């Protein structure tokens, strides 16, 4: 939702942009130019109102074009919906790059304004020291293998009490429950026992920051145009600064330790690193929460599929000890529950609103046809791609829980231009295995142990908050009250989880 202050600021920027630039000049070799119903600032309104979904909406309005241009006052967005052009983007990774967006995130999302810090973080091709890229590369090994398994062990320990409490609270808000469980498990698994997000006030401040990012990202007088988000960001940064000063990273995960080490070695001040870390949680929470909710929603809304999945988990991933403790084995979920893993990916395919983004660092002729001019942005929305028949076959428009099951033939894990939930190669979400572990373990335990029915008895899809700039999985606007009851088959059963070290990766499809 756009408030009055934002309207005034957008109007002022629009007027300034119009008089200074009189519209961005359009080269005839550029992709076709798409206007908005509202002159000058229509696409800006669309972005604030629909978030990243605005690009997909525009693409759906113009299916005759594989790529279009949108005027965003001081810049342009090139929106691509063709698998062939997406592969052309991949072939031009040097000039259509993700790396400059790391600096944008540090400045506009995390709020770093210190010129020295920004120079340290800036990519080397643009004359900086490249710390942003170094951090990304250093993080990746900590989110697979043994480091990932250690995080999973902590995550499981923290999420289990929430599952136990589900049986003690017959009626509750399912979406809020997903938020609380994910925030508690993800943050402590990452930051360790000194986790600053243990404080509910800090959690609430972070959500104020996350939900207000649409206005905050503009970085134009944010203390006026996005005050609540701006205040939330400051409060969280102060809490993280205290965590750093008191030695928190030494007791956190390997992921946290590596980020701390890289930033200190790179010359970033502890104050600026604390700001940078505020945005880090987006990767672990903003999409995991709605993905978890929609998994539960879509499974309980399909009773036949729910029964099949319960049987698969019971037969392949449930271990009963001598003392009758029932444990779910994460390794077995990965390796021996193909229907669950396929269903999970199909939910991501049908629910995701991702839009992998690149910055044009040098004029580029894409596929020998379309001129992309330096300084502009490329966006590749998943909504049009997720329904393309040439990518997904005759069932592209329908939900097929077996779509991602292995037919016996060796398959490439990549689906170029088709499955974009985790990004587009070579820039793929490094935290996808941790998020998948968290979601699938929780879902497996919940569907085995509980029957869940919405208050009112009907699984009616709630309204989504389409304005989110960072969540691609459709966070919802309102409460979603449900009634839960323990399944009679497991009355009085003691439950646990099991993780085998060294097997932390899921065979997930990527774009």
C-alpha positions in Angstrom: 0.0 0.0 0.0 1.3 3.5 -0.9 0.9 6.2 1.7 0.5 10.0 1.2 4.2 10.7 1.8 5.3 8.2 -0.7 2.9 9.7 -3.3 4.3 13.1 -2.8 7.9 11.9 -3.1 7.1 9.9 -6.2 5.4 12.9 -7.7 8.4 15.1 -7.0 10.8 12.6 -8.4 8.6 12.2 -11.5 8.5 15.9 -12.1 12.3 16.2 -11.6 12.9 13.3 -13.9 10.6 14.6 -16.6 12.1 18.1 -16.6 15.7 16.9 -16.4 15.6 14.1 -18.8 12.3 14.6 -20.7 11.9 10.9 -20.7 14.7 8.3 -21.3 15.6 8.2 -25.0 14.7 4.9 -26.6 17.1 3.5 -29.2 15.1 1.6 -31.9 17.4 -1.4 -31.4 16.2 -1.7 -27.8 13.4 -4.0 -26.9 9.8 -2.7 -27.6 8.8 0.1 -25.3 5.7 -0.6 -23.1 3.9 2.4 -21.7 1.7 2.6 -18.6 -1.8 3.8 -18.2 -0.4 6.5 -15.9 2.1 8.8 -17.7 5.6 9.2 -16.4 5.3 7.4 -13.1 2.9 4.4 -13.8 5.5 1.7 -13.6 6.9 3.2 -10.4 3.4 2.9 -8.9 3.2 -0.6 -10.2 6.4 -1.6 -8.6 5.4 -0.2 -5.2 1.9 -1.8 -5.4 2.7 -5.2 -6.9 6.4 -5.6 -5.9 8.4 -7.8 -8.2 5.1 -9.2 -9.5 4.8 -6.0 -11.6 7.3 -7.3 -14.1 5.4 -10.5 -14.6 2.1 -8.6 -14.9 3.6 -6.5 -17.7 5.0 -9.5 -19.5 1.6 -11.3 -19.4 0.0 -8.2 -21.0 2.4 -8.4 -23.9 2.9 -12.1 -24.7 3.7 -11.2 -28.3 7.1 -9.9 -27.2 9.9 -12.1 -25.8 11.4 -9.0 -24.2 10.0 -5.5 -23.4 11.3 -2.2 -22.1 9.8 -0.3 -19.1 10.6 3.3 -18.3 11.3 3.8 -14.6 12.1 7.5 -14.6 15.8 7.5 -14.3 16.4 4.0 -15.6 14.9 1.2 -17.7 13.9 -2.3 -16.9 14.2 -4.9 -19.7 11.8 -7.7 -18.9 12.5 -11.1 -20.5 10.1 -14.0 -20.8 11.8 -16.2 -23.5 13.9 -19.2 -22.5 16.2 -18.6 -25.4 16.8 -15.0 -24.3 17.4 -16.1 -20.7 20.1 -18.5 -22.0 21.6 -15.5 -23.9 21.7 -13.6 -20.6 23.6 -16.5 -19.1 26.1 -16.4 -22.0 26.7 -12.7 -21.4 27.3 -13.0 -17.7 30.2 -10.5 -17.8 28.1 -7.6 -19.0 24.8 -8.7 -17.6 25.9 -9.2 -14.0 24.4 -9.8 -10.6 27.5 -8.5 -8.7 26.6 -4.7 -8.9 23.3 -5.5 -7.2 25.2 -6.5 -4.1 26.3 -2.9 -3.7 22.7 -1.8 -4.3 21.6 -4.1 -1.5 24.2 -2.8 0.9 23.3 0.8 0.2 19.5 0.8 -0.4 18.4 -2.2 1.7 21.0 -2.3 4.5 21.4 1.4 4.7 25.2 1.7 4.4 26.1 5.3 3.4 29.8 5.5 4.3 31.7 6.1 1.0 34.7 4.1 2.2 32.5 1.1 3.1 30.7 1.3 -0.2 34.0 1.4 -2.1 35.2 -1.7 -0.1 32.0 -3.6 -1.1 31.9 -2.4 -4.7 32.8 -5.0 -7.4 36.4 -4.8 -8.7 35.2 -4.2 -12.3 33.8 -0.9 -11.1 36.9 0.1 -9.3 36.0 -1.2 -5.8 37.7 -3.8 -3.6 35.1 -6.5 -4.4 34.3 -7.5 -0.8 30.6 -8.1 -1.6 31.5 -10.8 -4.1 34.2 -12.2 -1.8 31.6 -12.6 1.0 29.2 -14.4 -1.4 31.9 -16.8 -2.6 33.1 -17.5 1.0 29.5 -18.2 2.2 28.7 -20.9 -0.4 30.8 -23.8 1.1 29.3 -23.2 4.5 25.8 -24.0 3.2 26.6 -27.5 2.0 28.0 -30.6 3.5 29.1 -30.8 7.2 28.5 -27.1 8.0 25.0 -27.3 6.6 24.3 -30.5 8.6 25.4 -28.7 11.8 23.0 -25.9 11.1 20.3 -28.4 10.4 20.9 -30.1 13.7 20.4 -26.8 15.5 17.4 -25.9 13.4 15.7 -29.2 14.2 16.3 -28.7 17.9 14.7 -25.3 17.8 11.8 -26.1 15.6 10.6 -29.2 17.4 9.1 -27.3 20.4 6.8 -25.4 18.0 5.5 -28.7 16.6 4.9 -30.0 20.1 2.9 -26.8 21.0 0.7 -27.3 17.9 -1.1 -30.0 19.8 -1.5 -27.8 22.9 -3.2 -24.9 21.0 -6.1 -26.3 19.0 -6.9 -23.0 17.3 -4.1 -20.7 16.0 -3.0 -18.5 13.1 -1.1 -20.9 10.8 0.8 -18.2 9.0 1.9 -16.5 12.3 3.0 -20.0 13.5 5.2 -20.4 10.4 6.7 -17.0 11.0 7.5 -17.7 14.7 8.9 -21.2 14.0 11.1 -20.0 11.1 12.4 -16.9 12.8 13.4 -18.9 16.0 15.0 -21.8 14.2 16.7 -20.0 11.3 18.2 -17.2 13.5 19.6 -19.3 16.3 20.9 -21.9 13.9 22.8 -19.1 12.2 23.8 -16.8 15.0 24.1 -19.3 17.9 23.3 -18.9 21.6 23.8 -15.1 21.6 21.3 -14.7 18.8 20.0 -11.1 18.8 16.7 -12.2 17.4 15.7 -14.0 20.6 14.3 -10.6 21.7 10.7 -10.4 20.4 11.1 -6.6 20.0 14.0 -7.2 17.6 12.0 -9.7 15.7 9.1 -7.2 15.4 11.5 -4.4 14.3 13.0 -6.7 11.6 9.5 -7.4 10.2 8.8 -3.7 10.2 11.9 -3.3 8.1 11.1 -6.2 5.8 7.5 -5.3 5.1 8.4 -1.6 4.4 11.2 -2.3 2.0 9.2 -1.2 -1.0 9.6 2.4 0.0 12.9 2.0 1.8 14.7 0.8 -1.3 14.1 4.1 -3.0 16.6 5.5 -0.5 15.1 9.0 -0.8 14.7 10.6 2.6 13.8 7.2 4.1 13.3 8.7 7.6 10.3 10.4 6.1 9.1 8.2 3.2 9.6 4.8 5.0 9.9 5.8 8.6 8.7 2.6 10.3 11.0 0.4 8.1 13.9 2.9 8.6 13.5 2.8 12.4 13.2 -1.0 12.4 16.4 -1.3 10.4 18.3 1.0 12.9 17.0 -1.0 15.9 18.0 -4.3 14.4 21.5 -3.0 13.4 22.1 -1.8 16.9 21.2 -5.2 18.3 23.5 -6.9 15.9 26.3 -4.5 16.7 26.0 -5.4 20.4 26.1 -9.1 19.3 29.3 -8.5 17.4 30.9 -6.5 20.2 30.2 -9.2 22.7 31.8 -12.0 20.6 28.6 -13.6 19.2 30.1 -14.7 15.9 32.6 -17.0 17.7 29.6 -19.0 19.0 27.5 -18.9 15.8 27.5 -21.1 12.7 30.3 -21.5 10.3 28.3 -19.2 8.0 28.3 -16.4 10.5 32.0 -16.9 11.3 33.0 -16.8 7.7 31.0 -13.6 7.0 32.5 -12.0 10.1 36.1 -13.0 9.1 35.7 -11.8 5.5 34.3 -8.4 6.5 36.9 -7.7 9.2 39.8 -8.8 6.8 38.3 -6.7 4.1 38.4 -3.5 6.2 34.7 -3.1 6.8 33.9 -1.4 10.2 32.0 -3.3 12.7 29.2 -0.7 12.5 28.8 -1.0 8.8 29.0 -4.8 9.0 26.1 -4.7 11.5 24.1 -2.8 9.0 25.0 -5.3 6.3 23.9 -8.2 8.4 20.3 -6.8 8.8 19.6 -7.7 5.2 21.1 -11.1 5.6 18.0 -12.5 7.3 15.9 -11.9 4.1 17.6 -14.9 2.6 16.6 -17.2 5.5 13.1 -15.9 6.4 11.4 -13.8 3.8 10.7 -16.7 1.5 10.9 -19.7 3.9 7.9 -18.5 5.9 5.4 -18.2 3.0 6.8 -21.3 1.3 6.2 -23.3 4.5 2.7 -21.9 4.8 1.8 -22.8 1.1 3.3 -26.3 1.5 1.0 -27.0 4.4 -2.0 -25.3 2.7 -1.5 -27.2 -0.6 -1.1 -30.6 1.1 -4.0 -30.4 3.5 -6.1 -29.1 0.6 -5.4 -32.3 -1.3 -6.5 -35.2 1.0 -5.5 -37.9 -1.5 -2.0 -36.5 -2.0 -1.8 -36.0 1.8 -2.5 -39.7 2.4 0.1 -40.7 -0.2 2.8 -38.5 1.4 2.0 -39.8 4.9 2.5 -43.4 3.7 5.7 -42.5 1.8 7.2 -40.9 4.9 6.1 -43.7 7.2 7.6 -46.3 5.0 10.9 -44.6 4.1 11.8 -41.9 6.6 10.3 -42.9 9.9 12.5 -44.8 12.3 11.1 -46.4 15.5 13.6 -47.0 18.3 13.5 -49.7 21.0 12.0 -47.2 23.4 9.2 -46.5 20.8 10.6 -43.0 20.0 9.6 -42.1 16.5 12.2 -40.2 14.5 12.1 -38.7 11.0 15.4 -39.1 9.2 16.4 -36.0 7.1 18.7 -38.1 4.9 15.8 -40.4 4.0 13.6 -37.4 3.3 16.2 -36.3 0.7 16.9 -39.7 -0.8 13.9 -42.0 -0.3 10.8 -39.7 -0.5 10.7 -38.7 -4.1 7.0 -37.8 -4.1 7.5 -35.4 -1.2 10.5 -33.7 -2.9 8.7 -33.6 -6.2 5.5 -32.1 -4.6 7.6 -29.5 -2.8 9.2 -28.4 -6.1 5.8 -28.3 -7.8 4.5 -26.0 -5.1 7.5 -23.7 -5.6 6.9 -23.8 -9.4 3.2 -22.9 -9.1 3.5 -20.4 -6.2 6.8 -18.6 -6.9 6.9 -15.1 -8.2 10.7 -14.9 -8.5 12.3 -12.5 -10.9 16.1 -13.0 -11.3 17.8 -9.7 -12.0 20.9 -8.5 -13.6 22.5 -5.1 -14.2 23.7 -4.1 -17.7 27.3 -3.0 -17.1 28.2 -2.5 -20.7 26.0 -2.0 -23.9 25.1 -5.5 -24.9 23.5 -6.9 -28.1 21.4 -9.8 -26.8 21.0 -12.7 -29.2 22.3 -10.5 -32.0 19.0 -8.6 -32.0 18.2 -6.6 -28.9 20.3 -3.7 -27.6 20.5 -3.5 -23.8 22.1 -0.2 -22.7 24.5 0.1 -19.9 23.1 1.3 -16.5 19.7 -0.4 -17.0 18.3 -3.5 -15.4 17.3 -6.9 -16.7 14.4 -8.8 -15.0 13.3 -12.3 -15.8 9.9 -12.9 -14.1 9.1 -16.6 -13.4 5.3 -16.3 -13.6 5.1 -16.4 -17.5 7.9 -19.0 -17.6 6.2 -21.4 -15.0 3.3 -21.9 -17.4 5.2 -22.2 -20.7 4.1 -25.4 -22.6 7.4 -25.7 -24.4 9.2 -25.9 -21.0 6.7 -28.0 -19.0 4.7 -29.9 -21.6 0.9 -30.3 -21.9 0.4 -30.2 -18.2 2.1 -26.8 -17.8 -1.1 -25.1 -16.5 -2.0 -27.8 -13.9 -0.6 -29.0 -10.6 1.3 -32.2 -11.1 2.9 -33.6 -7.9 4.9 -36.1 -9.8 6.4 -33.6 -12.3 9.8 -33.7 -10.7 10.1 -37.4 -10.0 12.9 -39.3 -11.8 11.5 -41.5 -14.5 14.7 -43.7 -14.4 16.5 -41.7 -17.0 19.5 -39.6 -16.1 18.3 -36.0 -16.0 20.1 -32.6 -15.9 19.2 -30.8 -12.7 18.9 -27.6 -14.6 15.7 -26.4 -16.3 16.9 -23.4 -18.3 14.4 -20.6 -18.4 11.8 -22.8 -16.6 12.4 -23.2 -12.8 13.5 -19.8 -11.4 12.6 -20.1 -7.7 16.3 -20.4 -6.7 17.5 -17.9 -9.3 19.2 -18.3 -12.7 22.6 -19.9 -13.2 25.3 -18.9 -12.5 23.7 -17.0 -9.6 21.8 -19.6 -7.6 20.5 -19.1 -4.0 23.3 -20.6 -1.8 20.8 -21.2 1.1 18.4 -23.3 -0.9 19.4 -26.6 0.8 19.1 -25.1 4.4 15.6 -23.7 3.6 14.5 -26.9 1.9 15.6 -28.9 5.0 13.7 -26.6 7.3 10.5 -26.7 5.3 10.5 -30.4 4.4 11.3 -31.6 7.9 8.7 -29.4 9.5 6.1 -30.4 6.9 6.9 -34.1 7.2 6.5 -34.0 11.0 3.3 -31.9 11.0 1.5 -34.0 8.4 2.3 -37.2 10.2 1.2 -36.0 13.6 -1.7 -33.6 13.0 -4.9 -33.2 11.2 -5.4 -29.5 10.3 -8.7 -27.9 9.2 -9.3 -24.1 8.6 -11.8 -22.4 10.9 -14.9 -22.6 8.8 -13.9 -26.0 7.3 -12.9 -24.8 3.8 -9.3 -24.3 2.5 -10.1 -20.9 0.9 -6.9 -19.3 -0.5 -6.1 -16.1 1.5 -5.3 -12.7 -0.1 -1.6 -12.2 -0.8 0.6 -9.2 -0.1 1.7 -8.5 -3.6 3.7 -5.4 -2.7 6.6 -7.3 -1.2 10.0 -6.4 -2.8 11.9 -9.4 -1.4 9.4 -12.3 -0.9 8.7 -14.3 -4.0 6.5 -16.9 -2.4 3.4 -14.8 -1.7 3.2 -13.7 1.9 -0.4 -13.3 3.0 -2.2 -10.2 4.2 -4.5 -11.6 6.9 -4.7 -14.1 9.7 -5.4 -17.7 8.6 -7.0 -19.5 11.6 -6.9 -23.3 11.7 -8.0 -26.0 14.1 -5.4 -28.8 14.7 -5.9 -32.2 16.4 -3.3 -35.0 17.0 -3.8 -38.0 14.8 -5.1 -41.0 16.7 -2.5 -43.3 15.1 0.3 -41.6 17.2 -1.4 -40.8 20.5 1.1 -40.7 23.2 4.1 -41.1 20.9 7.5 -39.5 21.6 9.0 -37.8 18.6 12.5 -36.9 17.4 14.6 -36.1 14.3 17.8 -37.6 12.9 20.5 -36.0 10.7 23.4 -37.8 9.2 26.4 -35.6 8.7 27.9 -35.1 5.2 24.7 -35.5 3.2 23.2 -32.1 3.4 22.2 -31.4 -0.2 18.9 -31.9 -2.0 18.6 -32.9 -5.7 16.8 -29.7 -6.5 16.0 -28.4 -10.0 17.5 -25.0 -10.8 17.2 -22.6 -13.7 
